[in-house]
Amino acid sequence: MHFHSTTYTARQPGTRLIITGAVHGNEICGTLALRRLMHALDEGSLKLVRGTLTLVPVTNPLAYARGTRVGDRNLNRRLQPTATPREFEDEIANWLCPLLRGHDALLDLHSFHTGGEPFVMVGPLNNAGTLEPFSRAAEEEAFARVLGVRRFVDGWLDTYARGVARRRAANIPGMDCDEAYGIGTTEYMRAGGGLALTLECGQHQDPMAPEVAWRAVMNSLIHFGLIEGEAPQPVEHRQSLRLHDVIDRHDAADRFEREWRSFDVLDAGTLIGTRADGTPVVAKSPGFIVFPNPKALPGQEWFYLASESGRL
């Protein structure tokens, strides 16, 4: 296994953009879109006019080769360099993190397990807090608006902090209680001063997901001035949601009440699932379910909850 990126540098200076695919090995829509882009750049049908573009079609080669979400562990959790790599994803991090820090902006292309509409994960509002301080929310929002999707979700790291606190309080064996567990590619990028978005392009096998990725890639290149083209227009009728809770799976016998899709609407009191011991899991307030994963391992995220935010 080796790590591979391709960098194109224009003759004129400009934004340094990096685009990644297959951070999770079974999410290949980004891989397909980036290989399509490389072909266009290599044959000359698309020309870089300014800036630097780095493409990583396969970020996690072990998981990609296996056709699985992870190799040894989830690369998009606890992403940080380490002097003592123990898992394959630690070795990826030691290569990937310096690569990210050499760029100004990141677009990370993903897909999701169950059905649902594409959406983009954005960072926090400007803040001087200790969890995820940030001062470039307006720039990141402008970037998000041109990707071609209408749904925007934020609140990732705050939600993880609450989830970790609950894990510690419950003291359930097998639960990961690392404070840095929620840090992935975009959080790492923002910590270094960059802009970063995660685009969830659709369900893994959706034939339109690579097209969603392609449109976002092209719009990003135009937005940052790397290629020439008509400025992409923001999508109308946008919906902004904020994650506010993450619920872990405790036992392999924990089960959903129905086959949920991301952004299915929940009313207060809706039965979401049932624990192995018969305890019902219900929605405490109106909102939406996000990333429901019926195949989640015990000790891992089972689903997220979100509500309207009105941000974008």
C-alpha positions as CSV (number, residue, x, y, z in Angstrom):
1,M,0.0,0.0,0.0
2,H,1.2,3.5,-0.9
3,F,-0.3,7.0,-0.7
4,H,-0.9,9.0,-3.9
5,S,-1.8,12.5,-4.7
6,T,-1.6,14.5,-7.9
7,T,-0.8,18.2,-7.9
8,Y,-1.4,20.7,-10.8
9,T,0.1,24.1,-10.6
10,A,-0.9,27.0,-12.8
11,R,1.5,29.6,-14.1
12,Q,-0.4,32.3,-12.1
13,P,-0.6,32.2,-8.3
14,G,-3.9,31.7,-6.6
15,T,-5.8,29.5,-4.1
16,R,-4.3,26.2,-3.1
17,L,-7.3,23.8,-3.2
18,I,-7.2,20.1,-2.2
19,I,-10.0,17.7,-3.0
20,T,-10.2,14.2,-1.5
21,G,-12.2,11.1,-2.2
22,A,-12.5,7.7,-0.6
23,V,-11.6,8.7,2.9
24,H,-14.0,5.8,3.5
25,G,-13.2,3.1,1.1
26,N,-16.7,2.2,0.1
27,E,-17.5,5.8,-0.8
28,I,-16.3,6.0,-4.4
29,C,-18.3,8.9,-5.9
30,G,-15.4,11.3,-5.2
31,T,-12.9,8.8,-6.7
32,L,-14.8,8.6,-9.9
33,A,-15.3,12.4,-10.2
34,L,-11.6,13.1,-9.4
35,R,-10.3,10.6,-11.9
36,R,-12.6,12.2,-14.5
37,L,-11.1,15.6,-13.6
38,M,-7.6,14.3,-13.9
39,H,-8.3,12.9,-17.3
40,A,-9.7,16.3,-18.5
41,L,-6.6,18.2,-17.1
42,D,-4.2,15.7,-18.5
43,E,-5.7,15.7,-22.0
44,G,-6.0,19.5,-22.1
45,S,-9.8,19.8,-22.4
46,L,-9.7,21.6,-19.0
47,K,-7.0,24.2,-18.2
48,L,-5.9,25.5,-14.8
49,V,-5.4,29.2,-15.1
50,R,-4.3,30.1,-11.6
51,G,-3.5,28.5,-8.2
52,T,-2.7,25.0,-7.2
53,L,-4.9,22.0,-7.3
54,T,-4.2,18.7,-5.4
55,L,-6.3,15.7,-6.0
56,V,-6.4,12.6,-3.8
57,P,-8.9,10.2,-5.5
58,V,-8.2,7.4,-3.0
59,T,-7.3,8.7,0.5
60,N,-7.6,5.4,2.3
61,P,-6.1,2.7,-0.1
62,L,-6.6,-0.2,2.3
63,A,-10.3,0.4,2.8
64,Y,-10.7,1.1,-0.9
65,A,-9.0,-2.2,-1.8
66,R,-11.3,-4.0,0.5
67,G,-14.4,-2.1,-0.5
68,T,-15.1,-1.3,3.1
69,R,-15.7,1.9,5.1
70,V,-12.5,1.5,7.1
71,G,-9.2,-0.3,7.1
72,D,-8.2,-0.7,10.7
73,R,-10.3,2.2,12.0
74,N,-12.3,5.2,10.8
75,L,-9.8,7.7,9.2
76,N,-12.2,10.6,9.7
77,R,-12.1,10.3,13.4
78,R,-9.2,11.3,15.7
79,L,-7.3,12.5,12.6
80,Q,-3.9,13.7,13.8
81,P,-0.2,12.9,13.1
82,T,1.4,10.5,15.6
83,A,5.0,9.4,16.3
84,T,3.8,5.9,17.2
85,P,1.4,4.7,14.4
86,R,-0.4,1.5,15.4
87,E,-3.1,1.3,12.8
88,F,-3.0,1.8,9.0
89,E,-5.1,5.0,9.3
90,D,-2.4,6.4,11.6
91,E,0.1,6.0,8.8
92,I,-2.4,7.8,6.4
93,A,-2.7,10.6,8.9
94,N,1.1,11.1,9.0
95,W,1.0,11.6,5.3
96,L,-2.3,13.4,4.9
97,C,-2.2,16.0,7.6
98,P,0.9,17.8,6.3
99,L,-0.6,17.6,2.8
100,L,-3.8,19.3,4.1
101,R,-1.8,22.0,5.9
102,G,-0.1,23.0,2.6
103,H,-3.4,24.2,1.2
104,D,-5.9,27.0,1.7
105,A,-9.2,25.1,1.1
106,L,-10.4,21.5,1.2
107,L,-13.4,19.8,-0.4
108,D,-13.9,16.3,1.0
109,L,-16.2,14.1,-1.1
110,H,-18.3,11.4,0.7
111,S,-21.5,9.3,0.4
112,F,-23.8,7.7,3.0
113,H,-25.2,4.3,3.8
114,T,-29.0,4.8,3.6
115,G,-31.1,6.7,1.1
116,G,-31.4,10.5,1.2
117,E,-30.7,13.8,-0.5
118,P,-27.1,15.1,-0.9
119,F,-26.0,17.7,1.6
120,V,-22.9,19.6,2.7
121,M,-21.4,19.7,6.2
122,V,-20.2,23.2,7.1
123,G,-18.1,24.4,10.0
124,P,-19.0,26.5,13.1
125,L,-20.0,30.1,13.2
126,N,-17.2,32.5,14.1
127,N,-16.1,31.9,17.7
128,A,-13.2,32.2,20.0
129,G,-14.0,29.0,22.0
130,T,-11.7,26.2,22.9
131,L,-13.4,23.4,21.0
132,E,-13.3,24.7,17.4
133,P,-12.3,28.4,17.2
134,F,-13.0,29.9,13.8
135,S,-13.0,33.2,12.0
136,R,-13.9,32.5,8.4
137,A,-17.5,31.4,8.5
138,A,-18.7,33.9,5.9
139,E,-16.1,32.6,3.4
140,E,-16.9,29.0,4.1
141,E,-20.6,29.6,3.7
142,A,-20.1,31.3,0.4
143,F,-18.1,28.2,-0.7
144,A,-20.8,25.9,0.5
145,R,-23.6,27.8,-1.4
146,V,-22.0,27.1,-4.8
147,L,-21.6,23.3,-4.5
148,G,-25.0,22.6,-6.1
149,V,-26.9,21.2,-3.1
150,R,-29.7,22.8,-1.1
151,R,-29.2,21.3,2.3
152,F,-26.5,22.5,4.8
153,V,-25.7,20.9,8.1
154,D,-23.4,22.2,10.9
155,G,-22.8,21.4,14.6
156,W,-20.5,18.4,14.1
157,L,-17.8,18.8,16.7
158,D,-20.1,20.3,19.3
159,T,-22.3,17.2,18.9
160,Y,-19.3,14.9,19.3
161,A,-18.3,16.6,22.4
162,R,-21.7,15.9,23.9
163,G,-21.5,12.3,22.7
164,V,-18.1,11.8,24.3
165,A,-19.3,13.2,27.6
166,R,-22.2,10.8,27.6
167,R,-19.9,7.9,26.8
168,R,-17.7,8.8,29.8
169,A,-20.7,9.0,32.1
170,A,-22.1,5.7,30.9
171,N,-18.8,3.9,31.2
172,I,-19.9,1.3,28.7
173,P,-17.1,-1.1,27.6
174,G,-15.8,-0.6,24.0
175,M,-16.9,3.0,23.8
176,D,-14.3,5.5,22.4
177,C,-14.0,8.4,24.8
178,D,-11.1,10.3,23.2
179,E,-11.8,14.0,23.2
180,A,-10.3,14.3,19.7
181,Y,-12.5,11.5,18.4
182,G,-14.7,13.9,16.3
183,I,-11.8,15.5,14.4
184,G,-11.7,14.5,10.8
185,T,-10.3,16.1,7.6
186,T,-12.3,19.3,7.7
187,E,-11.8,19.9,11.4
188,Y,-8.1,19.4,11.0
189,M,-8.0,21.8,8.1
190,R,-9.9,24.5,9.9
191,A,-7.5,24.2,12.9
192,G,-4.7,25.2,10.6
193,G,-6.6,28.3,9.3
194,G,-8.1,26.8,6.1
195,L,-11.6,26.5,4.7
196,A,-13.1,23.0,4.6
197,L,-16.3,21.3,3.6
198,T,-17.6,17.8,3.5
199,L,-20.0,17.1,0.7
200,E,-22.2,14.0,1.2
201,C,-23.1,13.2,-2.5
202,G,-25.9,10.7,-1.9
203,Q,-26.3,7.1,-1.1
204,H,-23.2,4.9,-1.9
205,Q,-24.7,3.1,-4.9
206,D,-26.7,6.1,-6.2
207,P,-25.6,6.5,-9.9
208,M,-26.1,10.2,-9.6
209,A,-23.7,10.6,-6.7
210,P,-20.6,10.9,-9.0
211,E,-22.4,13.6,-10.9
212,V,-23.1,15.5,-7.7
213,A,-19.4,15.2,-6.9
214,W,-18.4,16.3,-10.4
215,R,-20.7,19.4,-10.3
216,A,-19.3,20.4,-6.9
217,V,-15.8,20.0,-8.1
218,M,-16.3,22.1,-11.2
219,N,-18.1,24.8,-9.2
220,S,-15.3,24.8,-6.6
221,L,-12.7,25.3,-9.3
222,I,-14.6,28.2,-10.8
223,H,-15.4,29.7,-7.3
224,F,-11.8,29.9,-6.3
225,G,-10.7,31.1,-9.8
226,L,-8.6,28.0,-10.7
227,I,-10.4,27.6,-14.0
228,E,-12.5,30.0,-16.1
229,G,-16.2,29.6,-16.3
230,E,-19.5,31.2,-15.5
231,A,-19.8,31.8,-11.8
232,P,-22.0,29.2,-10.2
233,Q,-25.2,30.5,-8.7
234,P,-26.3,29.6,-5.2
235,V,-29.1,27.0,-5.0
236,E,-32.5,28.5,-4.1
237,H,-34.8,27.2,-1.4
238,R,-32.0,26.2,0.9
239,Q,-32.4,24.3,4.2
240,S,-30.1,24.7,7.1
241,L,-29.9,22.2,9.9
242,R,-27.8,21.9,13.0
243,L,-26.8,18.6,14.6
244,H,-27.5,18.5,18.3
245,D,-27.1,14.9,19.4
246,V,-25.4,11.6,18.5
247,I,-26.8,8.3,19.7
248,D,-24.5,5.3,19.9
249,R,-25.3,1.7,19.4
250,H,-24.7,-0.2,22.6
251,D,-25.4,-3.8,21.5
252,A,-25.7,-5.7,18.1
253,A,-29.3,-6.4,19.0
254,D,-30.2,-2.7,19.2
255,R,-32.6,-2.3,16.3
256,F,-34.4,0.5,14.4
257,E,-38.1,0.7,14.4
258,R,-38.1,1.1,10.6
259,E,-35.8,1.7,7.7
260,W,-34.8,5.3,8.3
261,R,-33.3,7.7,5.7
262,S,-31.2,10.7,6.4
263,F,-33.5,13.7,7.1
264,D,-36.6,11.8,7.7
265,V,-38.8,14.0,9.9
266,L,-39.2,13.1,13.6
267,D,-42.0,14.3,15.8
268,A,-41.6,14.5,19.5
269,G,-42.2,11.0,20.9
270,T,-41.4,9.2,17.6
271,L,-40.1,5.7,18.3
272,I,-36.7,5.5,16.5
273,G,-35.6,2.2,17.8
274,T,-35.3,-0.3,20.6
275,R,-32.4,-1.3,22.7
276,A,-31.4,-5.0,23.2
277,D,-33.0,-4.9,26.7
278,G,-36.3,-3.6,25.3
279,T,-35.7,0.1,26.2
280,P,-37.4,2.3,23.6
281,V,-35.3,5.1,21.9
282,V,-37.6,8.0,21.1
283,A,-37.2,11.5,19.8
284,K,-37.4,14.0,22.6
285,S,-38.3,16.9,20.3
286,P,-39.3,17.5,16.7
287,G,-36.4,17.3,14.2
288,F,-34.7,15.1,11.7
289,I,-32.7,11.8,11.8
290,V,-29.3,12.0,10.1
291,F,-26.8,9.2,9.1
292,P,-28.9,6.3,10.5
293,N,-26.7,3.2,10.3
294,P,-28.4,-0.1,10.9
295,K,-24.9,-1.8,10.5
296,A,-23.2,0.3,13.1
297,L,-20.9,-1.7,15.4
298,P,-21.6,-1.6,19.2
299,G,-19.8,1.4,20.6
300,Q,-20.1,3.4,17.4
301,E,-22.5,6.1,16.2
302,W,-26.0,4.7,15.5
303,F,-27.6,7.9,14.3
304,Y,-27.6,11.7,14.7
305,L,-30.4,14.2,15.5
306,A,-30.8,17.6,13.9
307,S,-33.1,20.6,13.9
308,E,-33.7,23.6,11.8
309,S,-31.1,26.4,12.2
310,G,-31.9,29.0,9.5
311,R,-28.2,29.7,9.1
312,L,-27.7,29.6,5.4
